[in-house]
């Protein structure tokens, strides 16, 4: 039996797909295929954060329905599945089942139930032990919590993934050890508010916070690097930042979602912090780790955003000089507070698009400026990818502070930690040679 899976959206979705793959391999004997034409089961793991997710989903369902074998099944999973539920099957009868983002562990049940719809956001599989997927490689993802308790005005995630629940520490440590035994060198810890770990368990559990979890993870022999995403600025206390700085296994790159540089807009977004708090945390972080790599998310054109608010966002960009920027024009999502607001509060599309272009162009300039400062510096790079052919030889990976480094004309072992000197730049990426 062949399985084809299309994964859309965030790292959490990628991890959910890995869980479904491992369950189907272990319990049902499926093997992965890159061709939907030869698949017996086609899964689309959806994302509600994408622009116009529903329209794109039904377009893809139609395409797969034309390609698939006569008896092949189509299953819709993930966040769009969570909030649309049985509407998907009503609109697209070609779909055989719908599985919500909070119900991943039920995958081997629903494939045997015609027109099954499992989308409860109250379902708790936080203590479910998944099998380790085959061929994990040198990097792996590890969920430490599920769901989200925040009430951001623009975000649909609480309506698709439910309340925030932390996964028990021993389960996390055991899975991390298994991953390391399977050849993994770097683990990325995942949570909607990853640094709020420990806020709620559904079974008796010793009190623990994210800082303590990082400390415990670092004790695992053979684990070289720990990364995590996404932390919330509100939970970045000094204890957490000091652990981040001092723990040698915690990579010195961090994703800190900004969303807006305007305190007024942040209040409308219900983010819980101000521009001043965000910059204070950045200042503290850079005082502890001067070479820290920082990435962020920014929404441009959120309702009520004025030119002065956008200038505040540009001001934060100038002060922080983010290494990576994920930026988007605001678009409303179902079940969110901001989707119900008056049209009078909306920013005209042409204005929002113009602001986005200004933001992105300035960020590109910053990347070029800062990349030049890397020339001659040395980084320890974990080799994640390599290629050797008649026409091309290279290896590549990321530095401790998250910069992509390409090593031309060298075929280095996957999983090796290599000291690399930067000799050239290419946009935001760096080119180096081993030393």
Beta strands, then each sheet from edge to edge (+ up, - down):
strand 1: 2-7
strand 2: 31-32
strand 3: 41-46
strand 4: 73-78
strand 5: 97-100
strand 6: 116-118
strand 7: 139-143
strand 8: 145-146
strand 9: 165-166
strand 10: 186-190
strand 11: 225-229
strand 12: 253-255
strand 13: 293-300
strand 14: 324-329
strand 15: 378-388
strand 16: 393-399
strand 17: 404-408
strand 18: 417-426
strand 19: 429-434
sheet 1: 2+ 1+ 3+ 4+ 5+ 6+
sheet 2: 7+ 10+ 11+
sheet 3: 8+ 9-
sheet 4: 12+ 13+ 14+
sheet 5: 15+ 16- 17+ 19+ 18- 15+
end
